[in-house]
Amino acid sequence: MPVVIVTGASSGIGRATALRLGRAGVTVVLAARRADLLDEVAAEIGTAVVVPTDVRDPAAIEALVARAREVDGRIDGLVNNAGLGSSPSILARDDAVTEMIDVNLVAPIRLMRAVIPIMREQRSGSIVNIGSVAGEIGLAGAYSATKFALRGMTDSVRRELAGTGIGVTLIEPGFIDTGFNTRKNLPGPEIVAAAVERALRRPRRRIVVPWKYRPAITAATTLPFLADRLLAGRAGRRD
């Protein structure tokens, strides 16, 4: 039975991913700060391992990976999902910016550094990093910055590990209904969970969900002046 670590597993995309993987027969190692919420997710799955984890703490990351390896002597997958948002303005508080960088960027790097030696030894494994469309189109301040950086790191790690049997995929969701978004008629986190499951089984370079954001990304990349015009006054503002 494959063993997969899912961070941020207590709610939203992480919870949906853990439930989907659990139903597929994966032993899911659930990581998040709130043990009570993780216990609820584990109860729904039935075969999950709960490891309360603050991903900002390097020692907690090491303990998480060690516990995951104890399950069956291997780690087949890592889903770097834990993430924070904050004010989209450059004027956001310094402590909020620092925390976002620690959770959205530094923690995934540390987790990859912890699991890659194990996966190299196995000659197999799959890493899925949850980025964002905001990591392609700059409009959310420091949050966008962390997701741009995660995209670059994911590309670099994928190229570094080419030929090792370890797949590395970046999934970039657009606006998703995770219970905190005020927009209406948004797709639920299950659409991202389905993409994660596919990526774990068959790694791909990048997956954008929903697909409707792909043209916007292409336009922002090839026609940046147009993106500047369309997004003028919107970046740095919550809708």
N, C-alpha and C positions, 0 to 999 in steps of 0.2 A: 504494500500500500504506500503510495507516494507521501512524502512529508513536505508540507509547504508552510512557510512562515508568512503571515499576513499582519502587517502593522496597521494601526488605526482601525482595528477590527471591531471596535465596540459600537460603531454607528456608520451610517451613510454607505459609501462605496465599499469600505472595508468589511462592514457587516454583511452586505449583500454578496460580496465575493466569498467570504468565509462560508456562508450558507450554501452557496452554489457549489463550491468545491467539496464541502462536506457531503452534500447529496450525491456527488459523483464518486464518492468512495475515498477521497483524499483525507489523510490525517492532517488537520489544520492546526497549526500552532498560532494561537490568538494572542496578539500583543497590543496593548493600549494601557493607558494609565489607570482606568477605572475597572477594578477587579469585579465589581458587582455587575456591570454591564457585560463584561466578558463572560461571566458565569451564565448569564441569560442566553448569550449566543451559543455557548457550549451546550447548554441544555437542549437547544433546538437541533444542534448537529448530532450530539450523542457520542462522538468519538474524538472530540477536540481536546487540545492541551492548552490550558490557560496559563499565560505567563505575564502578569502585570508588568508593564515596561514603560519607563519614561525614555523615549528615544533620544532625548538630549543628554543622557548620561552614558558615557562610553562603557562603564562597568555593567550597566543594565543591558546594553546591547550584547556584550560578551556573554552574560548570563543567559540571555534569550537564545542565542545561537547554540550555546552548550546544551541547554535543556532540549532544544529541538533535535540535536544530534543524538541525544540519549534515547529518543523514541525508537529508532531503528538503525542507528549507526550511520545515517546519511541525511542529507538535506537535498531534496529534489527541486524545490522552488522557493523563491523569495519574492514577495509582493511588497514593494516599498510604496505604501499608500498613505501613511500618516502625514498630515499636512495642516498648515495653519494659514488663514487669511487675516487681513487687517485692513486698516484704511488704505485705499488705493493711492493716496496722495504722497508725494515726496516729503510732505510735511508730517508724516506719521511719526509717532513717538519713537525714540531711539530704542527703547526696550522691546517694543513690538517688532521692529525691524530685525533686531538681533535674534529674537526668539524664532521668527519666521525663517531666517537663514539657518539656524540650528536645526529646526525640525524638517524643513522642506529640502535642504541641500546637504548639510553636514551629516545628518543621521543616515540618509540613504548611502552616502559614501562610506561611512563607517560600517554599515550593515553589509554592503558589497565586499568590503575588505575582509569582513569576518567570515562570509560564506564561500568566497571564491576559492580559497585554499582547499576547502572540503570538496567543493565541486570539481576542482582540478584533479584531486585524488580519485574521485569517482569517475572522472572523464565524462561527466554529464551533469546537467542542471539547467535551470531556467530562471532568469531574473526579469521581473516586470517592474518598471518604474512608472508611477502614475504622475504624469506631467499635467499639462493644461494647454488649451488653445491660447491662453494668456502667455504661454511660453513661446508662442510663434508671433503673436500680435501684441506689442507692448501697450497695455492700457490699464494696468493694475499696480503701478508703483513697484514696491519691493517684492510683492508677490510675483509679478511678471518676471522680475530679475531672478528670483530663485528658480522659476520654472524654465527660463532661458538657460540658466546655468545647468540645471538638471538635464536638459536636452543635450547640451554639449558634452556633459560627463557621460551620458548614456551612449552617445555616438563613439566617444573615445574608448569606453570599456568594451563595447561590442567589437570594435576593431582590434583592441588588444587581445581579446579572447578568441578571435577567429581561429578555427581549427582545433579548439580544445574540447568541443562537445558541449560548451556552455552557451546557451542562447540569451540574448539581451534585447528586450523589447521596451519601447516607450509607448505608453498609451496616453493620448491627450484628449480628455473630455472637454466638451463645451459646457454650457450651463446645464446642470443636472439638479433635479429635485432631491436634495438630501435632507430636507426638513428645515433648512435655514435660509434657503433662497426665497426672495419675495416675488420672483417672477412666476407667472401662471403658465399652465399647460406645458411644463417641462418633462422630459423623459426621466424616469426613475433610475436609481443607481444600478438596477439590474442590467441595463444595457452595457454599462461599463464592466460589471462582473462577468457577463458573457464574453466580452472581449478579452478579459484577463484569462479566463479559462482557455480560450483558443490560443492565446499567446504562450501559455505555459506548455501546451501540448505541441504547438508548432510556432516557434519564435519567429517574429517578423520585425522588420526595422522600426516601423512606427504605425500606430493605429489611431485614427482620429474618430471620436464618437460624440455625437451622431455625425454621419457622413456630410451633412449639410454645411459643416464648417470648413470643409476642404477648399472650396472655391475662395472663401475669405482669406484663408492662409496663403493660397497661391497669389491672390491679388496683393496682399500685404508684402509678400516677398518680391514680386516682380514689378509692382507699381507702388513703391513706398510713398511717393508724393500723393497718390490718390488716398492711401490709408491715412496720411497726415490730415488731408482735407476732411475726410469722412468722420474721423475720430476727434477732430479738434473740439476741445471743450468737454469731451466725454471721458477721456482718460483722466484718472484722478478723481472720478466722481462715481458714487454709487447710484445706480438706477433704481 
